[in-house]
Amino acid sequence: ASTKSGATAAAARNWTPAIAKTAWGDPDLQGMWPNTDLLGVPLQRDPKLGTRALLTDAEYAQREARAKRSDEGLNQKYDKLDGPVSTGSPIWWIEHGRPTRQASLIVDPPDGRIPPLTAEAIKLAEARDAKFHLTYGVERKATGSNETWIDDVLALEDSYDSNIYDRCITRGLIGSILPGEPGGYNQGNQIIQAPGVVVIRNEMIHEARVIPLDGRPHVGSSVRTYMGDSRGHWEGNTLVVETTNFLGGRLGLKSNGAGTPYSDDLVITERFTRVAPDTINYEALLNDPRTYVRPWKVAFPLHESPNYQMVEYGCHEGNYALMGILRGSFAERKAAEDARKGAK
């Protein structure tokens, strides 16, 4: 086994990206690149780690122990009668990845934390909260309270509120490629290439980006979508993709599109570099000057899994989340209204 491992490592060291070319001469990035391995890596770094990008041996051992406990849960066939009650999916639906020493998906700023919000973004978030409180006389819960079925309620950065992902519409560009937190499923990504074009498919919500490489300009500023408008080019063996024309105010930049809504000015610049036969280094620079005081970057490796099978993500089948969220919100409002009437 050690001989085989040494041979694999030597092959990776001697591998030259320039060798892997498509029939028309572009660097070959094609394949299945799920991010399942990274499900245990948080988006933001634990503040106690400071600027350390990698875990120590002791910290890594703790992550390994948590992964072992998660694996034990995955092997259970039925929910335990005395176990915790959950409204989520069964534990065996959730994938937990493999332990890694990477401290956070965010690599810049150096502390691995999302930068502070701008004054404009804070005012918008406070206005959303104030509107909800003024209208219904109750505080909005951190888990989300919807005004109507079309409402995309999102608050300050460290809270999670329901968004259009809960309605099975989209997770947005970066929300689609980031590993789920704390766990996830259907984490497949596929890259397909043809002359002058690259297609990136995400398994969950079955998104697909068709990225021209012919130098054409972005579409006009009046055209805006959840996934934006992507244009790509090659810098050596690295595919660089710039995406603009986002529809702001709907999704955040966390996993599954959670977090403070970004603005129309968001620009995401991605870099895909194949650094080994089975590894792509992925980077994304997130620049939204109206929402964050500075740009920030996520970076992580994607490992090829040739046997990974993309399956249909039938999100709306049995999806009662929105119905439950709305009923809960209506009940909260009625209770608050009844309390006000009683006080009079």
C-alpha positions, 0 to 999 in steps of 0.5 A: 500500500505504501509503494502505491501511495508513493507512486501516486504522490510521485505522479502528482509531482511530475504531472504537468497541466500543459499535458492535459489538453482538449482536442482543440487545445484548451486546458482540460478541466472536464469531469465530475468535481463534487465538493463533498470532501469539504463539508466539514470546513466552515466558511468563516474561521473560528476567531480563536485561530486568528490568521492561522489557515491550517489546523494544528495536530490537536485541532485536526484530531478534534475534527477527526473525532467529530467526523467519526461521530457523524459517520456513526450516525450515518450508519443508523438505519432508523431514528432512535425513539429517544433521539432528538426531534428534528424537522430536517431530513434524516441524518443519513441524507446528510454527507459529512465530508472528510477531515481536512486541515483547512481552517476555513473556506475564506482565505482573505482577509487573513483572519478568514472572516467575512468583512464588515458590512458597509453603512448602506448595507447595515441601513438596508438590513435595519430597515427590513427588520424595522418594517417587519417589527412595525407591521406585525409588532413582533421581533423577527426570529433568527430562523426566518419569518416570512411576510408573504409567500414571495418574501425573501427575508434576510437580516444581518450577516450572522443570522440565517433567514429563509430565502429563495433557496427554500422555495427551490428556485436557486442558491445563486452562483457562489451559494451553489458551489460552496459546500453546505454548512454544517452538512449537505447533500447533492454536492456534485459539480460538473465541468463540460467543455466545447470549442469556445465555451465552458459549461458548469453544472451544479447538481442541487437546484440543477443550475447550469452556467454556459460561459462563452470564451470568445471575448464577447462583452457582458450583456447590458446592465438592464439584464439581471439574473440570480446566477449573473452573466459569466464570461471566461478566458484563459490565463495560461492553464487557469480558467478565469470567469468574471460574472456580473449582472446579478439581481441584487437584494435576493441572495447572500454569499453564504452556503445555499445563498444565505446571509446578507443580500448582495447588491446589483454591483456584485462582481465574482471572479473565479479561477479554476486551475488543474494542479494534479490529475485529480485536483482543481484549485478553485478560487472566487474573489467576491467584490461588492463595494455596496455591501462589504467594506472590502473584497473577500476570497474563498479558495479550496481544492476540488477533487475529481470523482469519475464515478460520481453520478449527478441525479435529478434534484426534485426539490419541490417533491415533498417540500413543505418548508415554505408552508410551515414557515408561513403558518408559523409566521402567521401564528406568531402575528396572530398571537401578537395581535391578540396580545395587543387587543387583550392589553387594551 
